[in-house]
Amino acid sequence: EAEGLFREAIKLVQNGPPADAYRAHNNYANFLLGRAQDRLYNHAFLIAAGVDSPLVEALDDWREALGQYEKARHLAADLDEGQQAAVETNMARLYCLLADVVRTLDSNSADQRRFEKGEQAAVRQARELAERVAQRQDSHADPETRAVATEILAHLAFRGGDGLACAEHARAARAIYLRCGCLAGVESIERMEGLAILKDADFVQGFLAKAPSDQPVRKQALKHLLVAHQLAELFRERIPEDAIGLSRAGFLARRAYVNERIVELLIEDGQPREALHYAELAKARALQDVLAARGDVVGLPPEEPGDLDMLLEHWPENVAALEYFLGSEHAWLFLIDTGGTVSVYALKDERGEPVASRRLVAQVTQFLSGLNLYADKMRRR
């Protein structure tokens, strides 16, 4: 319905004031960009819900958004600098998304990449557009627009392995976001800063050089990620669920890795009970979003799951529970013993080496497939 209304609005204003036509094209492109972004970052949920070809649909939206932005950019040439800066920043976001799509479809192995040049071209285009806006210090560009452009440069530096540039752009973007009162921007910077500190020594140097601390690096990273998590939870209920649950599920999918890192950092810090709390919260959110994407009625309450401390305090006698948590790289087992005490263990193979999540999933899938084949064979007999 929204898409049809956007198209109708464009027809109605095509012969009207250029400013109205600019807004119509730019807003429609923003709608398409948001939908393409949700389809990319939420494609695992969509596939689980039975949606066909979410990445192909994301590329269709991307192509249409580019055309709409180009029209808005042409109209903005006769308007003020602020509108030109806004559409160029949006186009930078669009090309960042294209780089993400290419990387998602391409191989994860550096020596098996087939279209790395395509990703690099998208990154160059995004950087050129973002730099053009971020460097307009004396322009009439909206401060929040410049903050977004500067944040884009920080993200590109993060992906490119330039820790010092990432830290410089992140600090500049955070300062503008705080002056504008934009908490969504602050959340994004906090998330990136926490992940960057964990990345490698160069990133640690870049982010901590101007803010030395006696805290271990991992504790500082955990602090930033927890702030990002709390801000994301604050925004969660403000994001609508459309007919296929894209908006809210996509928002959370883009932050799923943050929850995973929080769980693992709490485990490494010797806080298994707190780690279990965040693992449970992540699972509850994921279930809600899968059900929403399928169009099912979500039976879970919108608030957080029941308080873990209260549950453990009234833990039933002679009952123990095991819960598995699979991250993108590592697999963990939480144990709640008969006294309600929580402990956690890394899943290991017969040699005592940690089992990678991908390997565990592949082995379980192969085992279940073998059972199905055996069952079919027995039924035929």
N, C-alpha and C positions, 0 to 999 in steps of 0.2 A: 504493500500500500504506500509506504514511504517513497519507494523508488518511482512509482507512478506520479505521485504528487510533485516530486522534484522535477521530473520531466515536464509536467504541465506548467510548473512555475517558470521554467526556462522558456517555454513557448510564449507565455504571457508577457514576459519582460524583454523579449529579444529586440523589440523596437522602442523600448523605453529608455530611461536614463542609463548610461553605461555603468554607473555604480550599482544599480539594481541587477543588471545582467551579470556583472562581476560576482556579486554575492551569490546569485543563483548557481552559477557554474562552480564556484569555489566550494560552496556548501555541499553540493551534490557530490563533488569529487571527494570531500572529506568523509561523507557517508560511505562511499565506495571503498576508500582507503581503510576506514575502520572495519568494514565487513571483510575485506581481503585479509587484513591483519588478524582478525578473529579466526578466520578459516585456516590460516597458516598455523598460528600458535595453538589452536584448539583442534587440529585435525585428528589427533589421537582420540579425543572424546567423540568427534563426529563419526569416525570410522567405527568406533565401538557402538555407536547408536544406529549404525546402518546407513549413514549418509554416503552417497556415491561421489567419488572424485572431488573432495573438498579443495585440493590444491589446484585442480584445473579451474574450478569456479573462482578460486582466489586470483588466478592469473587473468581470467576474464574481467574481474572487477578491477584489477590493476591496470589493464589496458584501457578500459573505459575511463578510469580516474585520470590517467595521463592525458587523455584527450580533453577532458573537462578542465584540468589545470592549465593546459596550453591555451584554451580559450579564455580562461580567467586571466592568465598572464598577459595575453594580448590586450585585453580590456584594461588591465591595470596600468599599462604603459601611458594611458591618458589620464590616470588618476594620481593620487599622491603616493609618496614613497612608502608609507606604511602599508598600503594594500599590495604594492609590489613585493615588499619584504615578506608579507604574510603568505602569499602564494608561492614564493620561492622557497620558503621554509617548509611548506606543505609538500612541495615537489622533492625536497631533500629527504623528507620522511618517506615518501613514496619510493625513492631509489634505494634507501636503506632496506625497505621491505623487499624489494626485488633481490637485493644481495642475500637476504635471509632465505628467500624462496630457492634461489640457485643453490645455496649451500645445503639446504634441506634435501633437495633432489639429487645433488651430487654425492659422490662417495665421501665417507668420513676419512678415508686414508689419503694422506698427502700425495703418495706416489700413484694413486689411482684416480685423481681428479680429472674429469673430462671437460669441465667448463669453468675452470678457475678464472680464466680471462674474462668471462661474462660477469662473475662476481666482482672482480677488480674494476671492471668498467662501471658497474653500478655504484661501487664505493667512490670512485673518482667523481662521478656526476653528483652524488650526494654531498661530498666534501666541497666541491666547487660552489654549489648553491648555498650550503650552510655558511661557508666562509664569507661569501658575499654579504650575507645578512649580519653575521656576528661582528664584522668589522665596521659596520655603519654606526659608529658611536655617536655621530652628530646628526643622524637622520631622524625622521619622524616615526620610525618604526616603533611599534608597541614594545615596551620592555619585556613582556612575557614572550613575544615573538623572538626577540634576540636571545632570551634565555633558552628557548627550545632549540634555536639554531646552534647555540654554544654547547648545549647538551648533546646534540647530534655529533658534533665534533669530538666530544668526550667519548661517546660510544664507538665512533670509528677508530679513535686512538686505542681504545680498550681492545677492540677486535684485532687491530694491527700490531699489538704488542708494544706500544709506546707508552710506558707508564708515566713518564714525566708530563707529556702532552695531555694524557688522560686526566691527571690530577689537576693540571692548570685549568683546563676547560671545565672540569667538574666544579672546582671552587668558584669560578666565575659564574657558572650557571646557578649554583646554589645561592650565591649572594643576590642575584637578581630575583630568583624565585622567592626568597625570604622577603625582599623589599615589596614584591607584588602580593605577598600572602598566598602564594600558590603551593599548597601542601602536596598536590599530586606531583609537581615537579620535584619537591624536596624528597618525596618517597622514592622517586626514580633515582635520584642522586645517591641517597642512602644505600639503596640496593646495589648500585654499581660500585660504590666505594667499598662496601663490605666484600663483594666478590673480587674486586681489584686487589685488595690487601692480601687476599688468599692466593692470588695468581702466581706471583714469583717475586724475587728480590727487587727487581727494577720497579715493580708496581708499589711495593712496600716503601721503597725509598721515595718515590714520587708523592705518595699520599701522606707519609708520616714525617717528611723532612721539615715541614713548617709546624708540625704539631707533635713533637716528641712526647712519648709516654712511657711510664714504667710498666704498663700492662703488656702481657704477651700479645704478639700479633694476632693470634687466633681470638683472644678475648676482645680485642678491638674490632675485629671483623664481625664477631657475634653481636656486639653492641649495635653496629650499623644495621645488620640484617634484622635484628629484633625491632628496631625503630621502623624500618621499612615494612616489616610484617604488621605492626600495629597500625600504621597509617593505611596500609592496604585493606585491613579489616574495617577500618573506619569508612573507606570509600565503597566497600563491597555492596552494602545495602542500597547505595545510591545508584547503582548501575542496573538498568532494566534488563529483564529477560525477554527476548523476542520469541517468535513462534518456535524457533529451534534452539533457544538457549545460548545463542552465540555470544552475546555481549558480555554477560557476567562470567560465563565459562572461559571465554577467551581472555578476559582480564586476569582470572586466576591461573590459567595455564601459563601465561607469561611470567607468573611469579612462583610457579611450582618448584623451580630449582632453588629458590630462596628458602622455602620450607624444608627442602631436603638438606641443604647446607646447615640450617639451624639445627636440625635433628642430629646430624653427624658431629657438629661442633659441640653440642651438649653432651653427646656420648664421649667424645674425646676429653671433655672437661670433667668427666666423672659425675654427670648429672642424669642418670638413666630415667628417673621419674619425670623430669622436665622434658626430656627427649621423647618419652612415650606420649606426653600430653600433645606435643606438636605433631607427632606422627598420627595420633588419633584425629586431631583437628584437620590435617591434610586429607585423610581418608574420608572424613565426613563431608568435606567440601567437594571432593572428587565425586562421591556418590551422588550428591545433590545435583551436580552439574551434568553427569551422565544421564540421570533421570530426566532432567530438564531438556537436554538435547534430544531425547527420545520422545518428548512430549508427554511423559508420564507425570502423574501427580506426585509431587515430592512430599513424602510422608515425614521427612525430618523437619524439626523446628528450625526457623531461620537463625536462632541464636546458637551460640557455641554448644558443643556437646557437654554432658554433665560434668561437674567438677571432679577431676581425677582424684584429688586429695580426699574428698568425701567418700568416693567409691572405695578407695584403698583402706580408709579408716574403718569402713563397715564390710571389709572383705570377708566372704563366708569361709567358715572353717573347712578344712579338708578339700579345698578347691585350689587348683593351680591353673594358670592360663599361659598359653604360648601365643605370641603374635609376631608375625614376620613383617619386616619393612624392607622393601626393595628400592634403593636409590638408582640413579642412572649408572653408577659404577659399582657400588658396594651393597651387600645384602646383610641384614641384621636380624637377630632373634631377640625379642623381649620376653623375659620370664617374670611372671608374677607368682611368687611361691605361696604356700598355704598360710603364711603370716602376712601377706599383703605387701611384701618387699619386692621392689622392682630391680632387676638386673638385666644386662644386655650383653650379647655375644655376637661377634662377627661369625658368619657362616664360613666354614673352611672345608677344604677338600681333604682327601686321605693323606696328603703330604703336609697338612697344616697350613696351607696357603689360603688366603682369603678367596672366596668364590666370587667372580664378577657376576653382576646381576644378569647381563646378557647371556652368559654361559648357563646360569641356573635356569633362566626362563627357557632357553633352547633345550636343555636336558629334560625339564619337566614336560615340555610340549612333545618332545620325541617319545618320552615314556607313555604319555597319555595316548598319543597316536598309535603306539604299539598295542596298548590295551584295546583300543577300538578295533584295530585290525584283527586281533585275536578273538574279540567278541563276535565280530562279523563272521569269522571263519567257523567258530563253534556253532553259530546259528544256522549256517548253511549245512552243517552236518546233521 
